[in-house]
Amino acid sequence: MLHLLWTAIIGLVVGALAKLIIPGKEPGGIFITMLIGIAGAFLGTWIGRAVGHYQPDQSAGFLMSLVGALILLGIYHLIRRSQTA
């Protein structure tokens, strides 16, 4: 149970940092920010394992989670831009 709480807290921090780094209008409030951060952690873990940086039983660190969240926000901006154009 504590692992999930810790993941949510890290996700909130990572999502908030990703929103600060990428300017523009991002989705939703605190819950969407947390979801983007958590999804970024999963994406960072997947990318890290794909390139051989992490072993199968390891998860992404803070920086790789931030990279994953930035990728997700970048994809969101690309989709949103193509819908308004």
N, CA, C and O atoms as CSV, one atom per row, in Angstrom:
chain,resi,resn,atom,element,x,y,z
A,1,MET,N,N,0.816,-1.196,0.000
A,1,MET,CA,C,0.000,0.000,0.000
A,1,MET,C,C,0.864,1.267,0.000
A,1,MET,O,O,0.557,2.232,-0.700
A,2,LEU,N,N,1.944,1.257,0.787
A,2,LEU,CA,C,2.827,2.418,0.820
A,2,LEU,C,C,3.520,2.645,-0.518
A,2,LEU,O,O,3.811,3.783,-0.888
A,3,HIS,N,N,3.782,1.554,-1.246
A,3,HIS,CA,C,4.412,1.676,-2.558
A,3,HIS,C,C,3.509,2.480,-3.498
A,3,HIS,O,O,4.001,3.333,-4.236
A,4,LEU,N,N,2.207,2.223,-3.484
A,4,LEU,CA,C,1.282,2.968,-4.336
A,4,LEU,C,C,1.216,4.440,-3.941
A,4,LEU,O,O,1.163,5.317,-4.803
A,5,LEU,N,N,1.220,4.706,-2.649
A,5,LEU,CA,C,1.205,6.089,-2.188
A,5,LEU,C,C,2.482,6.808,-2.614
A,5,LEU,O,O,2.428,7.948,-3.075
A,6,TRP,N,N,3.614,6.157,-2.466
A,6,TRP,CA,C,4.891,6.747,-2.873
A,6,TRP,C,C,4.910,6.997,-4.378
A,6,TRP,O,O,5.397,8.036,-4.824
A,7,THR,N,N,4.387,6.058,-5.168
A,7,THR,CA,C,4.312,6.236,-6.619
A,7,THR,C,C,3.423,7.420,-6.968
A,7,THR,O,O,3.740,8.184,-7.880
A,8,ALA,N,N,2.324,7.580,-6.260
A,8,ALA,CA,C,1.425,8.705,-6.521
A,8,ALA,C,C,2.100,10.032,-6.182
A,8,ALA,O,O,1.939,11.008,-6.915
A,9,ILE,N,N,2.850,10.081,-5.086
A,9,ILE,CA,C,3.539,11.314,-4.708
A,9,ILE,C,C,4.621,11.654,-5.728
A,9,ILE,O,O,4.737,12.806,-6.146
A,10,ILE,N,N,5.407,10.672,-6.129
A,10,ILE,CA,C,6.430,10.894,-7.153
A,10,ILE,C,C,5.772,11.309,-8.468
A,10,ILE,O,O,6.263,12.198,-9.164
A,11,GLY,N,N,4.651,10.657,-8.803
A,11,GLY,CA,C,3.927,11.014,-10.021
A,11,GLY,C,C,3.445,12.452,-10.000
A,11,GLY,O,O,3.508,13.141,-11.018
A,12,LEU,N,N,2.968,12.911,-8.861
A,12,LEU,CA,C,2.522,14.292,-8.732
A,12,LEU,C,C,3.675,15.265,-8.948
A,12,LEU,O,O,3.529,16.255,-9.665
A,13,VAL,N,N,4.803,14.990,-8.338
A,13,VAL,CA,C,5.968,15.868,-8.472
A,13,VAL,C,C,6.488,15.855,-9.910
A,13,VAL,O,O,6.783,16.907,-10.478
A,14,VAL,N,N,6.598,14.668,-10.489
A,14,VAL,CA,C,7.102,14.556,-11.867
A,14,VAL,C,C,6.138,15.218,-12.843
A,14,VAL,O,O,6.575,15.924,-13.752
A,15,GLY,N,N,4.846,15.007,-12.674
A,15,GLY,CA,C,3.863,15.642,-13.548
A,15,GLY,C,C,3.905,17.154,-13.444
A,15,GLY,O,O,3.814,17.848,-14.457
A,16,ALA,N,N,4.041,17.677,-12.225
A,16,ALA,CA,C,4.117,19.124,-12.035
A,16,ALA,C,C,5.381,19.700,-12.681
A,16,ALA,O,O,5.327,20.758,-13.308
A,17,LEU,N,N,6.513,19.014,-12.532
A,17,LEU,CA,C,7.746,19.484,-13.175
A,17,LEU,C,C,7.630,19.454,-14.694
A,17,LEU,O,O,8.107,20.361,-15.376
A,18,ALA,N,N,6.999,18.415,-15.220
A,18,ALA,CA,C,6.825,18.329,-16.670
A,18,ALA,C,C,5.947,19.469,-17.171
A,18,ALA,O,O,6.196,20.021,-18.243
A,19,LYS,N,N,4.910,19.828,-16.393
A,19,LYS,CA,C,4.061,20.953,-16.783
A,19,LYS,C,C,4.833,22.274,-16.752
A,19,LYS,O,O,4.585,23.157,-17.573
A,20,LEU,N,N,5.761,22.409,-15.812
A,20,LEU,CA,C,6.565,23.631,-15.746
A,20,LEU,C,C,7.566,23.719,-16.886
A,20,LEU,O,O,7.855,24.813,-17.373
A,21,ILE,N,N,8.098,22.581,-17.318
A,21,ILE,CA,C,9.122,22.567,-18.361
A,21,ILE,C,C,8.510,22.820,-19.733
A,21,ILE,O,O,9.062,23.582,-20.526
A,22,ILE,N,N,7.374,22.188,-20.018
A,22,ILE,CA,C,6.729,22.358,-21.320
A,22,ILE,C,C,5.658,23.439,-21.185
A,22,ILE,O,O,4.661,23.241,-20.490
A,23,PRO,N,N,5.858,24.576,-21.845
A,23,PRO,CA,C,4.864,25.647,-21.738
A,23,PRO,C,C,3.620,25.328,-22.557
A,23,PRO,O,O,3.644,24.486,-23.455
A,24,GLY,N,N,2.553,26.008,-22.233
A,24,GLY,CA,C,1.315,25.829,-22.973
A,24,GLY,C,C,0.210,25.322,-22.082
A,24,GLY,O,O,0.397,25.099,-20.885
A,25,LYS,N,N,-0.954,25.143,-22.697
A,25,LYS,CA,C,-2.118,24.706,-21.944
A,25,LYS,C,C,-2.128,23.186,-21.866
A,25,LYS,O,O,-2.241,22.500,-22.882
A,26,GLU,N,N,-2.007,22.673,-20.649
A,26,GLU,CA,C,-2.011,21.234,-20.426
A,26,GLU,C,C,-3.364,20.808,-19.865
A,26,GLU,O,O,-4.161,21.641,-19.434
A,27,PRO,N,N,-3.605,19.522,-19.877
A,27,PRO,CA,C,-4.901,19.040,-19.404
A,27,PRO,C,C,-5.032,19.129,-17.886
A,27,PRO,O,O,-4.056,18.975,-17.152
A,28,GLY,N,N,-6.257,19.380,-17.434
A,28,GLY,CA,C,-6.727,19.203,-16.079
A,28,GLY,C,C,-5.914,19.709,-14.912
A,28,GLY,O,O,-4.925,20.425,-15.065
A,29,GLY,N,N,-6.364,19.312,-13.753
A,29,GLY,CA,C,-5.776,19.754,-12.507
A,29,GLY,C,C,-4.825,18.747,-11.913
A,29,GLY,O,O,-4.051,18.100,-12.617
A,30,ILE,N,N,-4.896,18.628,-10.602
A,30,ILE,CA,C,-3.924,17.836,-9.853
A,30,ILE,C,C,-4.003,16.342,-10.182
A,30,ILE,O,O,-2.975,15.667,-10.225
A,31,PHE,N,N,-5.208,15.821,-10.412
A,31,PHE,CA,C,-5.336,14.389,-10.691
A,31,PHE,C,C,-4.780,14.039,-12.072
A,31,PHE,O,O,-4.137,13.002,-12.236
A,32,ILE,N,N,-5.020,14.887,-13.050
A,32,ILE,CA,C,-4.468,14.649,-14.384
A,32,ILE,C,C,-2.952,14.792,-14.353
A,32,ILE,O,O,-2.236,14.033,-15.005
A,33,THR,N,N,-2.468,15.773,-13.587
A,33,THR,CA,C,-1.030,15.938,-13.426
A,33,THR,C,C,-0.409,14.681,-12.832
A,33,THR,O,O,0.635,14.219,-13.291
A,34,MET,N,N,-1.058,14.129,-11.807
A,34,MET,CA,C,-0.559,12.921,-11.164
A,34,MET,C,C,-0.589,11.744,-12.139
A,34,MET,O,O,0.351,10.951,-12.187
A,35,LEU,N,N,-1.656,11.633,-12.905
A,35,LEU,CA,C,-1.747,10.537,-13.873
A,35,LEU,C,C,-0.673,10.643,-14.950
A,35,LEU,O,O,-0.094,9.636,-15.356
A,36,ILE,N,N,-0.411,11.855,-15.407
A,36,ILE,CA,C,0.646,12.045,-16.407
A,36,ILE,C,C,2.000,11.656,-15.811
A,36,ILE,O,O,2.814,11.022,-16.482
A,37,GLY,N,N,2.240,12.028,-14.572
A,37,GLY,CA,C,3.504,11.670,-13.916
A,37,GLY,C,C,3.654,10.171,-13.719
A,37,GLY,O,O,4.727,9.616,-13.956
A,38,ILE,N,N,2.575,9.508,-13.283
A,38,ILE,CA,C,2.618,8.056,-13.090
A,38,ILE,C,C,2.795,7.348,-14.428
A,38,ILE,O,O,3.594,6.419,-14.549
A,39,ALA,N,N,2.040,7.797,-15.438
A,39,ALA,CA,C,2.195,7.201,-16.768
A,39,ALA,C,C,3.599,7.461,-17.307
A,39,ALA,O,O,4.167,6.614,-17.997
A,40,GLY,N,N,4.157,8.622,-16.997
A,40,GLY,CA,C,5.530,8.926,-17.397
A,40,GLY,C,C,6.525,7.991,-16.737
A,40,GLY,O,O,7.521,7.607,-17.351
A,41,ALA,N,N,6.264,7.620,-15.486
A,41,ALA,CA,C,7.145,6.670,-14.806
A,41,ALA,C,C,7.096,5.311,-15.480
A,41,ALA,O,O,8.126,4.661,-15.659
A,42,PHE,N,N,5.890,4.880,-15.854
A,42,PHE,CA,C,5.770,3.599,-16.555
A,42,PHE,C,C,6.438,3.662,-17.927
A,42,PHE,O,O,7.113,2.717,-18.334
A,43,LEU,N,N,6.251,4.774,-18.639
A,43,LEU,CA,C,6.894,4.930,-19.950
A,43,LEU,C,C,8.411,4.984,-19.796
A,43,LEU,O,O,9.138,4.376,-20.582
A,44,GLY,N,N,8.888,5.708,-18.791
A,44,GLY,CA,C,10.332,5.767,-18.536
A,44,GLY,C,C,10.913,4.409,-18.195
A,44,GLY,O,O,12.017,4.076,-18.628
A,45,THR,N,N,10.170,3.615,-17.414
A,45,THR,CA,C,10.609,2.255,-17.099
A,45,THR,C,C,10.693,1.413,-18.357
A,45,THR,O,O,11.665,0.685,-18.561
A,46,TRP,N,N,9.669,1.512,-19.204
A,46,TRP,CA,C,9.638,0.720,-20.440
A,46,TRP,C,C,10.806,1.112,-21.359
A,46,TRP,O,O,11.492,0.248,-21.906
A,47,ILE,N,N,11.019,2.409,-21.520
A,47,ILE,CA,C,12.121,2.867,-22.372
A,47,ILE,C,C,13.462,2.425,-21.789
A,47,ILE,O,O,14.331,1.949,-22.519
A,48,GLY,N,N,13.629,2.579,-20.487
A,48,GLY,CA,C,14.883,2.178,-19.838
A,48,GLY,C,C,15.173,0.699,-19.984
A,48,GLY,O,O,16.320,0.301,-20.190
A,49,ARG,N,N,14.131,-0.118,-19.878
A,49,ARG,CA,C,14.321,-1.560,-20.071
A,49,ARG,C,C,14.604,-1.891,-21.529
A,49,ARG,O,O,15.382,-2.800,-21.821
A,50,ALA,N,N,13.976,-1.158,-22.448
A,50,ALA,CA,C,14.169,-1.428,-23.875
A,50,ALA,C,C,15.599,-1.141,-24.312
A,50,ALA,O,O,16.141,-1.835,-25.173
A,51,VAL,N,N,16.212,-0.114,-23.717
A,51,VAL,CA,C,17.587,0.210,-24.097
A,51,VAL,C,C,18.620,-0.475,-23.198
A,51,VAL,O,O,19.824,-0.293,-23.379
A,52,GLY,N,N,18.148,-1.260,-22.233
A,52,GLY,CA,C,19.058,-2.018,-21.386
A,52,GLY,C,C,19.574,-1.269,-20.173
A,52,GLY,O,O,20.524,-1.713,-19.529
A,53,HIS,N,N,18.961,-0.140,-19.854
A,53,HIS,CA,C,19.400,0.650,-18.699
A,53,HIS,C,C,18.895,0.068,-17.382
A,53,HIS,O,O,19.567,0.179,-16.357
A,54,TYR,N,N,17.725,-0.547,-17.404
A,54,TYR,CA,C,17.128,-1.137,-16.205
A,54,TYR,C,C,16.976,-2.640,-16.376
A,54,TYR,O,O,16.725,-3.128,-17.477
A,55,GLN,N,N,17.130,-3.360,-15.285
A,55,GLN,CA,C,16.879,-4.802,-15.260
A,55,GLN,C,C,15.364,-5.033,-15.172
A,55,GLN,O,O,14.625,-4.106,-14.838
A,56,PRO,N,N,14.892,-6.242,-15.463
A,56,PRO,CA,C,13.444,-6.501,-15.424
A,56,PRO,C,C,12.776,-6.214,-14.080
A,56,PRO,O,O,11.580,-5.925,-14.054
A,57,ASP,N,N,13.495,-6.282,-12.978
A,57,ASP,CA,C,12.872,-6.040,-11.677
A,57,ASP,C,C,13.054,-4.599,-11.182
A,57,ASP,O,O,12.658,-4.285,-10.059
A,58,GLN,N,N,13.640,-3.728,-11.992
A,58,GLN,CA,C,13.862,-2.337,-11.609
A,58,GLN,C,C,12.824,-1.431,-12.259
A,58,GLN,O,O,12.298,-1.728,-13.332
A,59,SER,N,N,12.543,-0.325,-11.587
A,59,SER,CA,C,11.660,0.672,-12.181
A,59,SER,C,C,12.452,1.953,-12.418
A,59,SER,O,O,13.583,2.096,-11.954
A,60,ALA,N,N,11.846,2.870,-13.141
A,60,ALA,CA,C,12.531,4.098,-13.533
A,60,ALA,C,C,12.820,4.973,-12.334
A,60,ALA,O,O,12.080,4.986,-11.351
A,61,GLY,N,N,13.898,5.694,-12.439
A,61,GLY,CA,C,14.234,6.677,-11.433
A,61,GLY,C,C,13.516,7.985,-11.716
A,61,GLY,O,O,12.688,8.071,-12.622
A,62,PHE,N,N,13.842,8.995,-10.933
A,62,PHE,CA,C,13.157,10.276,-11.045
A,62,PHE,C,C,13.358,10.914,-12.420
A,62,PHE,O,O,12.399,11.381,-13.034
A,63,LEU,N,N,14.593,10.936,-12.899
A,63,LEU,CA,C,14.864,11.594,-14.184
A,63,LEU,C,C,14.210,10.864,-15.353
A,63,LEU,O,O,13.673,11.501,-16.260
A,64,MET,N,N,14.249,9.557,-15.339
A,64,MET,CA,C,13.625,8.804,-16.433
A,64,MET,C,C,12.098,8.942,-16.372
A,64,MET,O,O,11.439,8.956,-17.412
A,65,SER,N,N,11.543,9.042,-15.187
A,65,SER,CA,C,10.110,9.293,-15.047
A,65,SER,C,C,9.752,10.662,-15.614
A,65,SER,O,O,8.720,10.826,-16.265
A,66,LEU,N,N,10.613,11.639,-15.360
A,66,LEU,CA,C,10.400,12.977,-15.907
A,66,LEU,C,C,10.480,12.955,-17.424
A,66,LEU,O,O,9.676,13.604,-18.093
A,67,VAL,N,N,11.424,12.228,-17.970
A,67,VAL,CA,C,11.533,12.097,-19.430
A,67,VAL,C,C,10.248,11.491,-20.000
A,67,VAL,O,O,9.728,11.970,-21.007
A,68,GLY,N,N,9.744,10.448,-19.361
A,68,GLY,CA,C,8.504,9.823,-19.813
A,68,GLY,C,C,7.333,10.785,-19.767
A,68,GLY,O,O,6.529,10.823,-20.699
A,69,ALA,N,N,7.220,11.569,-18.693
A,69,ALA,CA,C,6.134,12.544,-18.582
A,69,ALA,C,C,6.267,13.642,-19.637
A,69,ALA,O,O,5.265,14.092,-20.193
A,70,LEU,N,N,7.490,14.070,-19.911
A,70,LEU,CA,C,7.703,15.080,-20.953
A,70,LEU,C,C,7.316,14.544,-22.325
A,70,LEU,O,O,6.751,15.275,-23.138
A,71,ILE,N,N,7.614,13.286,-22.588
A,71,ILE,CA,C,7.223,12.673,-23.857
A,71,ILE,C,C,5.703,12.648,-23.977
A,71,ILE,O,O,5.158,12.975,-25.032
A,72,LEU,N,N,5.015,12.262,-22.901
A,72,LEU,CA,C,3.557,12.215,-22.932
A,72,LEU,C,C,2.947,13.600,-23.131
A,72,LEU,O,O,1.987,13.745,-23.888
A,73,LEU,N,N,3.486,14.614,-22.466
A,73,LEU,CA,C,2.972,15.970,-22.676
A,73,LEU,C,C,3.259,16.466,-24.083
A,73,LEU,O,O,2.437,17.166,-24.675
A,74,GLY,N,N,4.413,16.112,-24.620
A,74,GLY,CA,C,4.725,16.485,-26.006
A,74,GLY,C,C,3.760,15.857,-26.991
A,74,GLY,O,O,3.319,16.511,-27.937
A,75,ILE,N,N,3.430,14.600,-26.779
A,75,ILE,CA,C,2.450,13.916,-27.637
A,75,ILE,C,C,1.088,14.580,-27.515
A,75,ILE,O,O,0.390,14.767,-28.512
A,76,TYR,N,N,0.707,14.940,-26.283
A,76,TYR,CA,C,-0.569,15.631,-26.067
A,76,TYR,C,C,-0.618,16.932,-26.862
A,76,TYR,O,O,-1.622,17.230,-27.509
A,77,HIS,N,N,0.473,17.712,-26.815
A,77,HIS,CA,C,0.514,18.975,-27.540
A,77,HIS,C,C,0.437,18.757,-29.047
A,77,HIS,O,O,-0.228,19.523,-29.744
A,78,LEU,N,N,1.100,17.734,-29.555
A,78,LEU,CA,C,1.036,17.456,-30.995
A,78,LEU,C,C,-0.379,17.086,-31.424
A,78,LEU,O,O,-0.853,17.548,-32.462
A,79,ILE,N,N,-1.044,16.271,-30.648
A,79,ILE,CA,C,-2.415,15.876,-30.974
A,79,ILE,C,C,-3.339,17.071,-30.904
A,79,ILE,O,O,-4.168,17.277,-31.790
A,80,ARG,N,N,-3.200,17.853,-29.860
A,80,ARG,CA,C,-4.064,19.030,-29.691
A,80,ARG,C,C,-3.838,20.053,-30.807
A,80,ARG,O,O,-4.790,20.663,-31.294
A,81,ARG,N,N,-2.584,20.238,-31.207
A,81,ARG,CA,C,-2.275,21.190,-32.269
A,81,ARG,C,C,-2.853,20.728,-33.598
A,81,ARG,O,O,-3.345,21.549,-34.373
A,82,SER,N,N,-2.802,19.417,-33.877
A,82,SER,CA,C,-3.330,18.922,-35.142
A,82,SER,C,C,-4.856,18.972,-35.182
A,82,SER,O,O,-5.434,19.055,-36.265
A,83,GLN,N,N,-5.517,18.923,-34.033
A,83,GLN,CA,C,-6.976,19.006,-33.997
A,83,GLN,C,C,-7.463,20.438,-34.215
A,83,GLN,O,O,-8.536,20.642,-34.782
A,84,THR,N,N,-6.683,21.439,-33.769
A,84,THR,CA,C,-7.107,22.835,-33.920
A,84,THR,C,C,-6.690,23.410,-35.267
A,84,THR,O,O,-7.231,24.435,-35.682
A,85,ALA,N,N,-5.765,22.795,-35.949
A,85,ALA,CA,C,-5.301,23.324,-37.231
A,85,ALA,C,C,-6.153,22.870,-38.379
A,85,ALA,O,O,-5.888,23.232,-39.525
